Amino acid sequence: MRIGIDLGGSHIAIGVVKENGTLLEKKEVDLNQKEIDILEQFIQEYMVKGIKEYIDTYPIDLIGIASPGEPREGKITSLVNLGIQELDITQTIHKICELPVRILNDAKCAALAEKIYGALKNEEDGAFLCLGTGIGGAVFMENKLLTPKRHSGFELGHMTIQKNGELCKCGKQGCFETYCSMKRLKDALIKILELPEETKAQELYEILKQRQSEEKVAQKIDNYIEDLVTGLSNITNIFEPEAICLGGSFVYFENILYDKLVEEFEKKEQLFNKENCPKLKLAMLGNDAGMIGATIN
């Protein structure tokens, strides 16, 4: 058995995963602003507590961590959306146990889980897009995860879709995630609907079911879908996947966003090869994908 840890932009999750990908038990906590301000300390304390509990209960042989940014040499680095330049996670863990620690980019972890156990299982060529606090991505060709030598690569959220567009936290302008991350969409809708800033995703979803036809709300959703189609078309024109799997909190807004997206994407207006439109699939493993994928060999 293995411990999987998912360091998200708005939550931390830790669980026990069997070799067949079954999640036996998990704990997760949402990050409020106070915790984000002391994030490095909070991450370490929360992980240490969870790891101690699980290694005392289960026969654990490895700890896998799904982290944003570019993990290197046992450290997490370049967490743009969390404001962390470098954090030596492995050193923290080895103070309490000598288990092997493996760290991989969170989008790649979720993609691996969906490829082996989820929506991309039957696709040889596929792309995965995690729409959450930011946008992460991964690409498979002939059932293999594409992995560059120098960096983790496939920062699909940082391709430019608007020249001279809005400033991204990475320092560039017009990034895909600046327009299409779920956080950006939720923040914009909360403002339009004049809701409290702390409104949760599920609460927003229930409100949107009743108010999605209001002019300003409908316009924002239409603009979001238009930008998302641009990003998906770019991915398709470069990699020609058989399917694109959409994960992250996007899946929880299926009834509001998914059908509109499929309809607009299948018009193929931005596709080079219009006869082969990829299937758009929703991730099957939800927010557990990162934890599960972190433990895969």
N, C-alpha and C positions, 0 to 999 in steps of 0.2 A: 504494500500500500504506500501511497505517496501523499504528501501535503501539497496542495495547490494554493497559491496566493495570487490574488488579482488586485493590483494597485490602480484604481480608477481615478478619474479626475474629480469625482464627487462621492466615491465610496471605496472602502477596502473590504475585500472578502477573503476568507480563508476556509479551506475545506479539506476533507480526506477523500481521495479518489482511488478506486480500485484499478487494477491493470486493464480491465475491459472498459474503462471510461465512466463507470458508474460512480456517481457522487454519493458517498455514504452520509456525510454530515457536513454542515457548513455554518459559519457565522459571518455576519457582515454588518458594517456600520456606515451610516451616511456621514459625510464630512460637513460640518457647519463652518462658518467663517472663522470662528475662534480656533477650530482645529486646523484649518488651512494655514492660519498664521503661524502655527507651531508644528507644521506638517512633518518635518523630519523626525522630530521627537515623538510625535503621535504615531507615525508609521512604525517606528522601531518598538515602541512600548506595546502597541496592539499586536504586532506580529509575534514578539517574544512571548506574550501571554498565551496566544493561540497555539503556537508551536509547542510550548511546554505542555499544555493540556493534551494535545493530540499524541505526542510521542510517549506520554505516560499511559495512553489508552490503547493505541494501535501499534502494530509492528511496521513502523515507517522506515523506508530505505532511501528516500530522496525528498528534497524540498524543491519544488519548481515555482518560479515567480514570473508572473506576467506583468511587465512594467511598461509604461509609456516611455518614449524617448529611445535612446540607444544604449542598451546595456553593454558594458565592456569589462572584462576581467573581474567579474564578480561584483561590479558596481553598476548602479543605475545612474545614467547621465542624461543631460539635455531634456529634462522634463519641462518643456516650454510652458504648458498650461498650468503647471503646479509651481513654477518658480524655483525649481531645484536644479542646480547645475551638476552636483555629484553627491551620491550617498552610497557608502560602502555597506550594502546590505549583508553581504557574505560575512564580513567581519563581525557584524552584530549577531548573526545567527550562530557563528562558531564559538561565541562566548557561552552558549548554552548547550550546544551539541556539535558533534563532528560529522553530521550527515552531509552527503554531497549536496551542493546548492547549484541549481541551474537557473539562469535568468534569460528570458527572451522577450522581445518586444510584444506588448499585449495584443496588438492586432494580429500578429503572426500566430500567437498562441490560440486565439479565438478561431482564426482561420484553420489551423490544424485540426482543432476539435470538430469544426463543421465539415472538414474534408473527410475525416475518418469516421465520424459518428453521425453527422448531421446532413444539412441541405446539399452539400457538394459531394456527397459520398459517391454518386454515380457519374460524376463529371470528370473527365480526364484533364480538360483545360477549364479552369475556373478562376474567378476573382472574388475576393472578399473585401467588403467595405464595412468598417465599424463606425457607425454614426452615433457619436455620443458627445462628450465634452469637446472633443476635437473630431478629426476623421483620420482613422488609421486604415492601412490596406495591406493586402498580400495577394500574390498571384501564383497559380499552379499551372504548369505545363507538363503534359504527359504524366500526371499524378505526382509531380515533384514540385516542392515549394522553391520558388526562385530566390536565391540568396546571393547578393553581391559580396565581393571579397572585402571591400573597404569599409562600408557602412551597412546598417541594417536595410537601408533602401526602401523603395516603394512607399515613400511619403506622399501618397496620393492626395492627402488633404492639403498639401502645399504646392500642388500645381496651380498655375494662375488661370483663373477663369474670367477675371475682370481686369483689364489693363488699367493701371493707376487707380485701382479699387481701394476698398477699405484696408486699413493697416491691420495686419495679423500680428499675434504675439511673437511670431518667429522673426519679425522685422521686415517681411516682404509685404507687398500690397496685392490685394485681389485674390488671396488664396481660396481654394475650394472650401476649406473648413470654415473660413470667415463667413461664408454665405450659407453653408449647408450643414454645419454641425447641428445636432439636436439642441445643444445648449443655446446657440444663437437663435434658433427658431423659437424655443420655449421662452427665452428672455423677451423676444420681440412680441410674442403673443400675450404674455403677461402684462406688458406695457400697454398694448392696444386694448386689452380687456380691463385694464385698471385693477389688476389683482395684486395682492401682497407679493412682494419679491420672493418670499419663502414658500410660495405655492408649489406643491409637489407635482411630479409628472402625472401621477394618477388622478389627482384633483383637477389638473389642467385638462386632461383627456375627457373627464366627465363633463366639464364645462363646455369644451369644444363641441361635444356631441349635440349640445343644445344651441350653440351660438356660431357654428362654423359657416353659416350662410350669411352672416352679417358682412356688409360690404368690405370694411377694413380687414376683417379676419380672412375672408375669402381671397382678397387681393394678396395678402401676405402669404397665404398657403400657395396660391398660384405662382407667385414669384419664386418661392422656395422650390417648388416642383420644377419650374423652368431652369433654375440654376443647377438643380440636381441632375436633370437630364443632360445638361451640358457636360458636367463632370463624368457621368456614366458613359456618354458618347465618346469622350476623349479616351477613357479606359478601354472601351470596346475597339476603337479605331487603332489603338496601339497593340493590344494583346489578343484581340479576337477570342475572348472566352466563350465557351458554350453556355455558361451561366454566370451571373453575378449574384452573390449572396449578400444580403443587407442585414447587418447586425446592429448591436448597440440598442439604445432606447428607441430607435426608429420602429422596432417591431411592435412596441406597445401602442403605437398610433396607427396600426394597420388600417382600421376602418376609415380613418380620415385621410391618410396620405397614400397608402399603397396602390389602391385602384386608380387614383388620379395619375400617379407616377407611371404605372404600367401603360395606361392609355396614351400618355404623352410620349413615352419612350418608344412605343411600338409604332408611332408615326414615322420613325426612322429619318426624321428631317436632318439630323446631324450625323448620321452614320455613313461611312464610306461604302461598306458592303451592305447594301440594304436588303439583300436576300437572306442574310444570316443574322437575324437579330437574337442576341442572347436572351435566355430566360432570366427574369428577375425573381429571385427566391428570397423568402424571409428566413433568417437564421432560426434553427430549431432549438438551440440550446440556451438561448437567452443570455442573461448575465452570468451564467455558469460556464460559458464557453472558455473564457480566459483561464479560470482555475483548472478546468479539465485539460485544456491544451498545454498548460505549463508543465504537466506531468507526463506528456507523451514523449517516447524515445525518438 
